[in-house]
């Protein structure tokens, strides 16, 4: 007997589900690069690599044209174990009509946006049952679509590029009932992803508001309570060598290289797996916006302020349910 009980087997499957998701991009990308280098340098099968590059060029715009989702991939049993690991839960506060399109902004980013992936890139947290008639499109960095096979794997979950042309296409060419999910804080928010932190990078993130105004779609605030509790993070001495390198690297590529850590494969060990802490994503009330094809900066700022107010209201209404102090407020930077 490898496992003493079904509970042990279930725990192992949950750990594997989270582990493979965190490493899948790296493994697929590395494998593709090494295999193609081998084919070109050491064999006579270089035409295989050539054909792959031709197909990549031909298919380059697909992530900006609605992607290529496969429902069977979104319903993999693997994702059920992934969602149960934490576990994650999706909470709806208002009905969402499938006769309109929406942009849902999810906060906070955390280290790896585990809850956001589980809710909107899989069906295992019950998205289709909770929001019938709504099709979610998880929008992510275009870099995920540069590598053959990796791009197909990412697109199969319903993900698309977060570029302007991609959002324009989804909001105009795919009918109604579409929900575009953006994690507005992005990788810049990773530095604030520590237990007990409620800081969001949102002050100067107005692009999603401008896009919503251009198409006249409602904005929906969503907050994942517990996302920042999934990892610890080592804070280096302010002004020290490592801290100066972090700030320099962030200025260079807009990514903050944080030193995060969590649990290992066993319960009390150290590693890079997230802690098994519950995360509940609360989806708020849609905020209607008028359609203004060329909104002025003043108009964008006005509705950006209204959105932040709606997000604060959502946070304040639900924070005490998750053990957060009544006096705790969101910090917007």
Helices and strands as residue ranges (DSSP letters): H 6-42, H 46-58, G 62-64, H 71-74, H 77-86, E 88-92, E 102-107, H 114-120, H 127-130, E 135-140, G 142-145, H 150-156, E 160-161, H 164-172, E 178-182, G 186-192, E 199-200, H 207-215, E 218-225, G 227-229, E 232-234, H 241-253, E 259-263, E 270-271, E 279-287, H 297-318, G 319-322, E 331-332
